[in-house]
């Protein structure tokens, strides 16, 4: 299918039920929906870094979340989860919402985003293996699946930290 333009915007509190429906439809278990619920109550939650993509009729079709983590003790962001409702997959909704969230992070002056994800998908956004920056997970992860992106927001990326990622408590790692 040809990608179409998607309206993206930050999530509002009223969007939580629709976001949950997208997460439940996109993943085989309720784990990601539970993770997002827990992250909303955690200090790692950063207002303005939870994004949705809407259909022309205003239905939420995709979701991307950035939360605070640290790398080597320095602030960074974790991209997880990214979800697209199955009815809207392969139409550009996931890409649109991911780009919007990353753009918002850069505009806030964030320097680094990490993701554990499909190595065939995330490089299109500029992600490269995190190991190239000296970044590692606190658990065993395939090198090609643990990726990092340096952001060039106001003031540029500057030096980015290296070391072990420490995820927010709701991730359970």
C-alpha positions as CSV (number, residue, x, y, z in Angstrom):
1,X,0.0,0.0,0.0
2,X,1.1,3.6,-0.6
3,X,1.8,5.5,2.6
4,X,-0.6,8.3,3.2
5,X,-0.3,11.4,5.3
6,X,-1.1,10.9,8.9
7,X,-2.0,13.5,11.5
8,X,0.3,13.1,14.4
9,X,0.0,14.8,17.8
10,X,1.0,14.3,21.4
11,X,-1.2,11.9,23.4
12,X,-3.7,13.4,25.7
13,X,-5.1,11.7,28.8
14,X,-8.4,11.1,27.0
15,X,-6.5,9.0,24.4
16,X,-5.5,6.4,26.9
17,X,-8.3,3.9,26.2
18,X,-7.8,4.2,22.4
19,X,-4.0,3.8,22.8
20,X,-4.6,0.7,24.9
21,X,-6.9,-0.8,22.1
22,X,-4.1,-0.2,19.6
23,X,-1.5,-1.9,21.8
24,X,-3.8,-4.9,22.5
25,X,-4.5,-5.3,18.8
26,X,-0.8,-4.9,17.7
27,X,0.8,-7.3,20.1
28,X,0.1,-10.9,20.9
29,X,-0.2,-10.3,24.7
30,X,-1.3,-7.5,27.0
31,X,2.3,-6.9,28.2
32,X,2.9,-3.7,26.2
33,X,-0.4,-2.2,27.2
34,X,0.4,-3.0,30.8
35,X,3.9,-1.5,30.4
36,X,2.4,1.8,29.0
37,X,-0.1,1.9,31.9
38,X,2.8,1.5,34.4
39,X,5.0,4.0,32.6
40,X,2.3,6.7,32.8
41,X,2.6,6.5,36.6
42,X,6.4,6.4,36.6
43,X,8.8,9.4,36.9
44,X,10.3,8.2,33.5
45,X,7.1,9.5,31.8
46,X,7.8,12.7,30.0
47,X,4.8,14.8,29.0
48,X,4.9,15.5,25.2
49,X,6.9,12.4,24.3
50,X,3.9,10.0,23.9
51,X,2.6,10.4,20.4
52,X,-0.4,9.1,18.3
53,X,-1.1,9.0,14.6
54,X,-4.8,9.5,13.6
55,X,-6.8,8.4,10.6
56,X,-8.7,11.1,8.7
57,X,-11.7,10.3,10.9
58,X,-9.8,10.9,14.1
59,X,-9.3,7.3,15.1
60,X,-5.9,6.5,16.7
61,X,-4.1,4.1,14.4
62,X,-0.5,4.2,15.8
63,X,1.4,5.0,18.9
64,X,5.0,5.7,19.9
65,X,6.4,6.3,23.4
66,X,9.7,7.8,24.5
67,X,10.5,7.6,28.2
68,X,13.5,8.5,30.3
69,X,16.3,6.0,30.7
70,X,20.0,6.5,31.4
71,X,23.1,5.4,29.5
72,X,26.2,5.3,31.6
73,X,24.3,7.4,34.2
74,X,23.5,10.2,31.8
75,X,19.9,11.0,30.6
76,X,18.7,9.3,27.4
77,X,15.4,8.1,26.0
78,X,14.0,4.7,25.4
79,X,11.7,4.2,22.4
80,X,9.1,1.6,23.4
81,X,6.6,0.6,22.5
82,X,5.8,1.5,18.9
83,X,2.5,0.0,17.8
84,X,0.3,0.2,14.8
85,X,-3.3,-1.2,14.7
86,X,-3.3,-4.2,12.3
87,X,-5.9,-2.5,10.1
88,X,-3.4,0.4,9.4
89,X,-0.1,-1.5,9.2
90,X,2.1,-0.9,6.1
91,X,0.5,2.4,5.4
92,X,3.1,4.7,7.0
93,X,1.3,5.3,10.3
94,X,4.2,3.8,12.4
95,X,6.8,5.8,10.5
96,X,4.8,9.0,10.9
97,X,4.3,8.6,14.7
98,X,7.9,7.5,15.2
99,X,9.3,10.5,13.3
100,X,7.0,12.9,15.2
101,X,8.1,11.5,18.6
102,X,11.7,11.7,17.6
103,X,11.3,15.3,16.3
104,X,9.6,16.3,19.6
105,X,12.5,14.8,21.6
106,X,15.1,16.7,19.5
107,X,13.2,19.9,19.9
108,X,13.4,19.4,23.7
109,X,17.1,19.2,23.5
110,X,17.3,15.4,24.1
111,X,20.6,13.9,22.8
112,X,20.1,10.1,22.6
113,X,17.4,7.6,22.0
114,X,17.8,3.8,22.3
115,X,15.6,1.1,21.0
116,X,15.5,-2.7,21.1
117,X,13.7,-3.5,17.9
118,X,13.6,-4.9,14.4
119,X,17.0,-4.2,12.7
120,X,15.2,-4.0,9.3
121,X,12.8,-1.2,10.5
122,X,14.5,1.3,12.8
123,X,17.6,2.2,10.6
124,X,15.2,4.2,8.3
125,X,15.0,6.7,11.2
126,X,18.7,6.9,11.6
127,X,19.2,4.3,14.2
128,X,22.5,2.3,14.1
129,X,23.8,-0.5,16.3
130,X,24.3,1.0,19.8
131,X,27.5,-0.9,20.2
132,X,29.1,1.6,17.8
133,X,28.6,4.3,20.5
134,X,29.7,2.0,23.3
135,X,26.1,1.4,24.5
136,X,25.0,-1.9,25.8
137,X,21.8,-3.4,27.3
138,X,21.7,-4.7,30.9
139,X,20.7,-8.1,29.4
140,X,21.7,-10.2,26.5
141,X,20.5,-8.6,23.2
142,X,21.5,-9.2,19.6
143,X,23.9,-6.5,18.5
144,X,21.9,-5.6,15.4
145,X,18.6,-5.2,17.4
146,X,19.9,-2.8,20.1
147,X,20.1,0.5,18.3
148,X,20.8,4.1,19.2
149,X,20.1,7.5,17.5
150,X,21.8,10.7,18.3
151,X,19.5,13.7,18.1
152,X,20.4,17.0,16.7
153,X,18.0,19.4,18.4
154,X,18.7,22.9,19.6
155,X,22.4,23.2,20.3
156,X,23.3,20.0,18.4
157,X,23.8,16.5,19.8
158,X,26.9,17.3,21.7
159,X,28.7,14.4,23.3
160,X,26.5,11.4,23.8
161,X,27.0,9.0,26.7
162,X,28.2,5.5,26.5
163,X,27.8,2.6,28.9
164,X,25.0,0.4,30.1
165,X,21.3,1.4,29.6
166,X,19.2,1.7,32.7
167,X,15.5,1.4,31.8
168,X,12.6,2.8,33.9
169,X,11.4,0.4,36.6
170,X,8.3,-0.7,34.8
171,X,10.4,-2.4,32.1
172,X,11.5,-4.9,34.8
173,X,15.1,-5.2,33.7
